[in-house]
Amino acid sequence: MGKGAISRDDILKTLKEYDDRGPEAFLARYGFKPARKFLILHDGKEYDSKAVAGVAHKHSQGRPLTWDELSGGVGHAVDWLKREGFQVGVSRSPKWTRDELILACDVVAENGWRGLSSSDPRIAELSDLLQLLAAYPPEQRAAEYRNRNGAALKTANIASFHPNYEGSPTNGGQLDREVLRDFLVRPAEMARAAELLREGLRSGDLQPVAQSEDEGFDDDVSAPEGRALYRRHRTRERNKGLRKKKIESVLKRGGTLSCEACGFDFAKVYGKRGEGYIECHHVVPLHVAGEGTTRLADLALICSNCHRMIHRSAPWPTPVELRLLVQEQASRGEPGLPGPRTPVESADA
């Protein structure tokens, strides 16, 4: 018997049997347990993915697979079902992202660090925003994804982690605590980040950033304002027109295209291949500056390594602060460190 050698017709026959018998009787008949994570989404109904994939084998293989003969996740049942064109989603909502927690934490802060009930209009608004944010692709969002009950429960979780909370903390993760700490340490910045998220989602200017779609965001980057605003921030930094104007402005005043933090010069190291190359960093994060016209004075020319170090952990240091760190390391005699340069005094406005 070939595991996974099932056709779309085999699966459709099994779905019909599932409907005819009913979920409980179907699972009991073949010795399967309810799906813990993945469900088939077909014609507006949900089906236990592992059970359906296993039982479908009987139509062309002579007998169904048993519970112990296959995995219900990726690599077995999920892949087989998707291969035949079926949509497979999750049976429970995935972990909350930083963007989602920023929106939820802001609501809790506005409520005096108390959780809100599912009937509160602010929870309805939060749930709607979370749907617009779409932090996960459709196949990972269950029917109850970020509904009012889930949103209200998350506000209770966040409130229970507040230092002044009287009682035992409820369920929640490390990221809940981190976002709460950011709000307590930098309340104005985080409230502004939440405001920009709400405005961008309502207007449609801020595009959803699903976990699996943001290729420029990884574990080495820490964005206190969340993925969506970080992507907007990086878009501003990658504006070729602004970068060109900044470079022209620096050269016109007699400056060089060396890193303002560590002094690295691409042309000196790579010759002609490095001539004219330098990265552009927006000194003021989007959640602090807000939307508006970017001035050349808001931009700094830095090398790739220093740019990465700035974005690596929050709060982000300025190029000047990073330059002082490099100088401190150099004063200790650390080998291989170039001498930091002092940037040309800016006349940009």
C-alpha positions in Angstrom: 0.0 0.0 0.0 1.4 3.4 -0.9 0.8 6.1 1.7 -0.6 9.2 0.2 -1.6 7.4 -3.1 -5.2 8.9 -2.9 -7.1 10.8 -5.6 -9.4 13.7 -5.4 -12.3 11.4 -6.0 -11.2 9.2 -3.1 -11.3 12.2 -0.8 -14.7 13.4 -2.1 -16.2 10.0 -1.4 -14.8 10.1 2.1 -16.2 13.5 2.7 -19.6 12.3 1.7 -19.3 9.4 4.1 -18.2 11.8 6.8 -21.4 13.9 6.1 -23.7 10.9 6.0 -22.4 9.4 9.3 -21.7 12.6 11.1 -18.3 13.6 12.6 -18.5 11.6 15.9 -19.7 8.4 14.2 -17.2 8.7 11.4 -14.3 9.1 13.7 -15.5 6.3 16.0 -16.0 3.9 13.0 -12.4 4.2 11.9 -10.7 4.8 15.3 -9.6 8.4 14.7 -9.5 11.2 17.2 -10.7 14.8 16.4 -8.1 16.9 14.6 -5.9 18.8 17.0 -4.7 21.4 14.5 -5.6 21.0 10.8 -9.1 20.9 9.2 -10.2 20.5 5.6 -12.3 23.5 4.5 -14.7 22.4 1.8 -18.1 23.8 0.6 -18.4 25.9 3.8 -17.8 22.9 6.1 -14.9 21.6 8.2 -13.6 18.1 8.3 -10.9 16.3 10.3 -8.0 16.2 8.0 -6.1 13.2 9.3 -9.2 11.0 9.5 -10.3 11.9 6.0 -6.8 11.4 4.5 -6.5 8.0 6.3 -10.0 6.7 5.4 -9.7 7.8 1.7 -7.1 5.1 1.2 -9.7 2.4 1.3 -11.2 3.4 -2.0 -8.1 2.7 -4.1 -5.8 0.9 -1.7 -8.3 -1.7 -0.3 -8.3 -0.5 3.3 -8.0 2.7 5.3 -4.9 3.7 7.2 -5.1 3.6 10.9 -4.5 6.5 13.3 -0.9 5.3 14.0 0.0 4.8 10.3 0.1 8.5 9.4 0.7 12.0 10.6 -2.0 14.6 10.4 0.4 17.4 9.7 2.6 18.7 7.0 4.5 15.9 5.2 1.6 13.5 5.3 -2.2 14.2 5.4 -1.9 18.0 4.9 0.3 17.7 1.9 -1.8 14.9 0.3 -5.0 16.9 0.6 -3.4 20.1 -0.7 -2.0 18.2 -3.6 -5.5 17.2 -4.7 -6.6 20.8 -4.5 -8.3 20.9 -1.1 -7.9 23.8 1.3 -6.5 22.9 4.7 -6.7 25.4 7.6 -5.9 25.4 11.3 -8.4 24.3 13.9 -7.3 27.0 16.4 -6.0 30.5 16.0 -2.2 30.9 15.6 0.0 32.8 18.1 -0.5 36.6 18.3 2.0 38.7 16.4 3.7 41.9 17.7 1.4 44.0 15.5 -1.7 42.4 16.9 -0.4 42.8 20.5 0.4 46.4 19.9 -3.2 47.1 18.9 -4.6 45.0 21.9 -2.2 46.4 24.4 -3.1 50.0 23.4 -6.8 49.2 24.1 -5.9 47.8 27.5 -3.8 50.9 28.3 -6.6 53.2 27.4 -8.8 51.2 29.7 -6.6 51.8 32.7 -4.8 48.5 32.3 -7.9 46.4 32.7 -9.2 43.8 30.4 -12.4 44.4 28.4 -15.5 42.2 27.9 -16.5 40.8 24.5 -19.5 43.1 24.4 -17.5 46.2 24.7 -17.6 48.3 21.4 -13.8 48.7 21.6 -13.4 45.0 21.4 -15.6 44.9 18.3 -13.3 47.6 16.8 -10.2 45.7 17.8 -11.5 42.5 16.2 -12.3 44.3 13.0 -8.8 45.8 12.9 -7.2 42.4 13.5 -9.2 41.0 10.5 -7.9 43.8 8.3 -4.3 43.3 9.5 -4.5 39.6 8.4 -1.2 38.7 10.1 -1.5 35.1 8.8 -2.4 33.7 5.4 -6.1 32.5 4.9 -5.3 28.8 5.3 -3.9 29.5 8.8 -6.9 31.5 10.0 -9.7 29.4 11.6 -13.4 30.5 11.4 -13.1 32.1 14.9 -9.8 33.8 14.1 -9.4 36.9 16.2 -13.1 37.1 16.9 -14.5 39.2 19.8 -14.2 36.5 22.4 -10.6 35.9 21.4 -9.8 39.6 21.4 -11.4 40.1 24.8 -9.5 37.1 26.2 -6.2 38.6 25.0 -6.9 41.9 26.7 -7.4 40.0 30.0 -4.2 38.1 29.5 -2.3 41.4 28.9 -3.9 43.1 31.9 -2.9 40.2 34.1 0.8 40.8 33.4 0.7 44.4 34.5 2.8 45.0 37.7 -0.2 46.4 39.6 -2.5 43.4 38.7 -3.8 41.7 41.8 -4.2 38.0 41.1 -2.4 35.3 39.2 -1.4 35.9 35.6 -3.6 34.2 33.0 -2.4 32.4 29.9 -0.1 34.3 27.6 3.3 34.2 26.0 6.6 35.9 26.4 5.7 38.3 23.5 2.7 39.5 25.5 5.1 40.5 28.3 7.6 42.2 26.0 4.9 44.4 24.3 3.5 45.3 27.7 7.0 46.2 28.9 7.5 48.4 25.8 4.2 50.3 26.6 5.3 50.8 30.2 8.8 52.0 29.2 7.9 54.0 26.1 4.2 54.8 26.4 4.1 57.7 24.0 6.0 55.9 21.2 4.0 52.7 21.5 0.7 54.6 21.6 1.8 56.4 18.5 2.7 53.1 16.8 -0.8 51.7 17.6 -2.4 54.9 16.2 -0.4 54.6 13.0 -1.4 51.0 12.7 -5.1 51.8 13.1 -5.0 54.7 10.7 -3.1 52.7 8.0 -5.4 49.7 8.3 -8.6 51.8 8.1 -7.4 53.9 5.1 -5.9 50.9 3.3 -2.5 52.6 3.1 -0.9 50.0 5.3 -0.9 46.6 3.6 -1.2 43.4 5.5 2.1 41.6 6.3 1.4 37.9 6.6 4.0 36.0 8.6 5.1 33.9 5.7 5.2 36.7 3.2 7.6 39.3 4.7 10.9 38.0 3.4 12.8 41.0 4.7 11.9 40.4 8.3 13.7 37.8 10.3 14.8 36.9 13.8 17.8 39.2 13.6 15.6 42.3 13.3 13.7 43.8 16.2 11.0 46.2 15.3 9.3 47.6 18.4 6.5 49.1 16.2 5.7 45.7 14.6 6.1 44.2 11.1 3.7 46.4 9.2 5.2 49.7 10.2 8.7 48.3 10.0 8.1 47.4 6.4 6.8 51.0 5.7 10.0 52.3 7.4 12.2 50.1 5.2 10.3 51.3 2.1 11.2 54.9 2.9 14.8 53.9 3.4 14.9 52.2 0.0 13.5 55.2 -1.8 16.0 55.5 -4.6 15.2 59.1 -5.3 15.8 60.2 -1.7 19.0 58.1 -1.4 20.4 59.7 -4.6 19.6 63.2 -3.3 21.3 62.4 0.0 24.4 61.2 -1.6 24.6 64.2 -4.0 24.1 66.5 -1.0 27.0 64.9 1.0 29.4 64.9 -2.0 28.5 68.5 -2.9 29.6 69.6 0.6 32.9 67.7 0.2 31.9 64.6 2.2 32.7 61.0 1.3 30.5 58.0 1.0 31.8 56.3 4.1 29.7 54.9 7.0 28.7 57.6 9.5 29.0 55.0 12.3 32.2 53.0 11.6 33.9 54.8 8.7 33.7 51.9 6.2 34.1 53.0 2.6 32.9 50.6 -0.1 35.0 52.1 -2.8 38.2 51.8 -0.8 37.6 48.1 -0.1 35.9 47.0 -3.3 37.3 49.5 -5.8 35.2 50.4 -8.8 32.6 47.8 -7.8 32.0 49.7 -4.6 32.0 53.3 -6.0 28.8 55.2 -5.3 27.4 52.5 -3.0 26.2 53.2 0.6 23.0 52.4 2.4 20.5 55.0 3.6 19.0 54.8 7.1 16.0 56.8 8.3 17.2 58.1 11.6 13.7 58.7 13.1 11.5 55.5 13.2 8.1 55.8 11.5 6.3 55.2 14.8 8.0 58.3 16.2 8.0 60.6 13.2 4.7 59.6 11.8 3.7 59.9 8.1 4.9 63.0 6.3 7.6 64.4 4.1 11.1 62.9 4.7 13.9 65.5 4.9 17.4 64.8 3.8 18.5 65.7 7.4 16.4 62.7 8.6 18.7 60.3 6.6 22.1 58.9 7.4 24.6 57.1 5.2 25.8 53.9 6.8 27.2 50.6 5.8 25.3 47.3 5.6 26.7 45.9 8.9 26.0 49.0 10.9 22.5 49.2 9.4 21.9 45.7 10.5 23.2 46.4 14.0 20.9 49.4 14.4 17.8 47.4 13.5 18.9 44.3 15.5 17.3 45.2 18.8 15.0 47.8 20.3 15.3 50.6 21.0 17.3 51.4 17.9 20.5 53.4 18.5 21.1 56.5 16.3 24.1 56.4 14.0 25.9 58.8 16.5 25.2 56.4 19.4 26.5 53.5 17.3 29.6 55.5 16.3 30.4 56.0 20.0 30.0 52.3 20.6 32.5 51.6 17.7 34.9 54.2 19.1 34.7 52.6 22.5 35.6 49.2 21.0 38.4 50.7 19.0 39.8 52.3 22.2 40.1 48.9 23.7 42.4 47.9 20.9 39.9 45.5 19.2 41.6 44.4 15.9 40.0 45.0 12.5 38.0 48.1 13.4 38.2 51.1 10.9 38.3 54.5 12.3 34.9 56.1 12.6 34.5 59.3 10.6 32.6 62.4 11.7 29.9 63.1 9.1 29.9 66.3 7.2 27.8 68.9 9.0 24.3 68.7 7.5 22.8 71.6 5.8 19.8 69.5 4.6 16.4 70.5 5.6 
